[in-house]
Amino acid sequence: MPGMAGRALSFGAVAEVYERFRPGYPAELFDTVTAYAGRPVRTALEIGAGTGKATRLFARRGVAVTATEPDEAMLAELRRHVPASVRTVRAAFEELRPAVRYGLVYAAAALHWTEPEGRWPRVAALLEAGGVFASFGGPFRLADPAVAQAVRAARAPFLGSDEIPSPDGTPPEHDMQWPGTELQRSEWFTDVRQSVLARRSTMSAADYVSHLSTVSAYLVLPAPEREQVFHRILRVLPDRVDMTADLTVHLARRRAAD
């Protein structure tokens, strides 16, 4: 199976499906970020904006957002859905050159696609002193353990797991998860915090499989295998499925220059 680089570049082919079947972000997330900031957030840079699910949350609350995204198809879909005030840039995070600094830099389920080497100095270079970095996301999981087990068994001949492993190997039982673990070790950031925002939803079995069709682990499978695994999963699902999609939010503050 292709590695993380291949998975990172797999989404453009399903940009419209991604927009339709990936969940958006709640107002509570904006409130969490701005409460941490302790002051109005006026400017923001978004890393890996995708189709603009998080872009809309911040832009519609008066933040001047610059949304960056390396995939042309994803960026085109984003432009169809975000306010005209959003500035869009086709670029990977590693290609950005800080011409200005922002009050907030954030990544919505995208930070794990960035290159580890030099990640935190790059983020710091984009932030004002005292500015805020935020990363948020979390797996979209079946709530019923029996249904989840049936799906694991159905996909097992093709795929062991469809989730992204922790980029720094932090075990899931640890109190602080990635990227908070890296932020705590970084010389560039302070006041690292982690919180969880609960999200629940119910959807049809067909919509759940459509959601899976936007997940990188399936996107990089050969097309015949991908169709087989979706057929096998659909066969073991009830008509409707309950989902958990809790958001883990990491926040940190850019240290002031010495």
N, C-alpha and C positions, 0 to 999 in steps of 0.2 A: 504494500500500500504506500502511496506517496507520503512523504514526511509533512512536517508542519508548514513548510513553505508552500507546498502544493495545495494543502488544505486552505491556507490563507487566501489563495487566489482563485478559489473554486466558486465563489458566490455570484459572480456576475451573470452566469448563465441562468440563474433563477431569481433575478432581481425583483421581478413583479410578484412572484410567489412569496419571496422573502417579505416583501412589504405587506402582503395580505395576511400571512399566517404567523409572523413573529409578533409577540405581544409588545405593546407600547410601554411607556413608563408613567408611573403615577405622580400626581402633584406632590405627594409626600416626599418624593425624592428631591424635588427642587427645594422644598422647605428644609430638608435635612442638610443639603449642601449650603444653602444661604445662612442657616442658623449657625453652622460651623464657621462660615466666613466671618460672621459678626459685623458685616458691613454690606452695603449694596454691591452686588456683582454686576458690573456694567459691561465687561468684555470677556469673551471666552473663546478658546480654541478647542475644537473637538478633533480627537484622533480617531481615524477609522470610522467615519460617520455612517457608513452603510447607506440605507435608504432614508435616514433622517428621523428615526423613531425618537431618539433623545434630543436631536436638534430642535424639533418642534416644541418639546417641553420647555427648553430654556429660551428659545427665540420668542415664543408667545407670551413670555413673562418679562419681556423688555430687555433681555440680554442681547448685546450685539455679538452674534456667533459667527466665527469663521469655521466652516465645516470642511475638513480635509478627508479625502478618500482616494485610494489609488486606483480603484476599479471604475472604468468609465461607465459601465452599465449601471452599477449601483449609484453612482453620482447622478446620472441622468434621472433615475427613479427618485432620488432625493429631491432634485430640483422641481419635480412635479408636485411635491407635497409640502414644502417648507415655505414660510413667509418670504416675500421678496427682499426683506432686510438681511437675510442670511447671505454671507459671502461664501462662495464655494471654491475650493482649490483641489485640483486633481494632483495628489501627491501622497506618497507614503510618508509615514512619520519620519523616517530616517532621511528623507529628502528635504525636510523643512529647514529653512534658514531664518533665524529669528530677526526679522526687520523691526518688529514691535513686540512689546511684552503685554501679557494679558493678566486680568485679575483671576481668571480661572482657566485651567487646562483640564479637560476630562476625556475619558474613554468609556464608551458604553459597550460592554462585552467585546472589546476589541484589543485591549492592551496585550493579551497573550500572543497576538500576531506580530508584535513589534520585536525588533532585535534586542536581545538582552544587553549586549555590549554597548555601553554609553547611553543606555536608556534614561537614567536619572539625571545626568548632566544635561541631556537634551531637553528633558521636561523643564528642568530648572531654568535653562536659558530662555524659555518661552514665557516664564512667569515673572511678574513684578515681585519685588521683595515683599514677603508677607502674603503673597498670592496663594491660591488654593489649588491643589491637585485632587481630582476625584476619579475613582475607577469604580464601576458598578456593573454587576451582572450576576448570573447564576444559572444553573441547569434547569431545564424545563422537564419535569419528571412526572410520571404517572403516580398518583396518590395511593392507589390500591396496591399493596405488596403482591397480591396474587396475580393481578394483571401485569404488573411490572415483571414478575418472574416469567410469565408466559411469553412476554415480548422478548426477554433476554434469550429464552430457549429458541424462539422462532428465528432470531437473527444470528444465533451462535455459529451456524455453518459458514457465515459470511463475515461476521463482525463480533469481536469480543466485547467491546464497549463503544458507545457513541459519544462519550464525553471527552472533554479536554483534560488531560492530567495536569496537576499542579506544576507550573513551569519551574519552580525551584524544589520540587519534591516534598513540600510540606504535607504531612499526613492530614487527612480530613478531620481527625479528632482534635487537632491542635486548636487552641483558643484563637490565635492569630493566624489568618490564612494569607496566602499570596494575593496581591502584591504588598500587603501590609508588612509581611516579613522582610521584604527587600527594602521597603521604605524605612523601616526601623533601623536598618543597617546603613542607610545612605547618609552621607555627610551633608546632603543638600536639603534635607527635610526634617521637620520636627512635628510634635503633637499628632502622631499617627493614631487614627481612630478607625474602629471597625464596627459597623452596625448591620442589622438585618431587617429588611422591610418585607413583610409577608405579602405574597400574591397567590391567589387561588383562581381557578377558572374551570369551566366544563366545556367540552367540545365534542363534536361528533367523531366517530372513529376515522372517517374519511378525512376530516380536517386535521386530526392528529397525524395521520400519515403524510398529509400535505406539508405539515410543519416539519416532519422528519426529512422531507425532500429538500429542505433548506439547510440541513445540518451537514457540516463538512465531512464527517466520517462516512456518510452515505454518498455525498456528491463525488467523492474521489473513487468510489467503487466503479468497476466496469458496468456499463449500462445494463447488460443482461442480468448481472448479479443484483444490481440495485432494484430492478423490477421484481426479481424473485423474492428478495427480502421484504420489500413492501407488501407483496401479495401474501407472504407467510404471516407477517405481522397483522395485516388487516383481518385475516382469518381467525386470529385468537382474541380479537378485541370485542368487547360489548359494543352496543350501538353508540353509547356515549361514555366518555371517560373523564374522570376528575383529575385535575392537574395541580401540581405545586410549582411555583416559579418564583421562589423567594429571591429577592435581590440582596446580595451582600455588597455593602457600600464601604469603600476605603477612602479616607480623607487624610490629607497631610498638608502642612504649611511650608512654603518656601522660606528657608532661613534667610534672614537679612544678611547682606554682605558685611564682612568684618571691616 
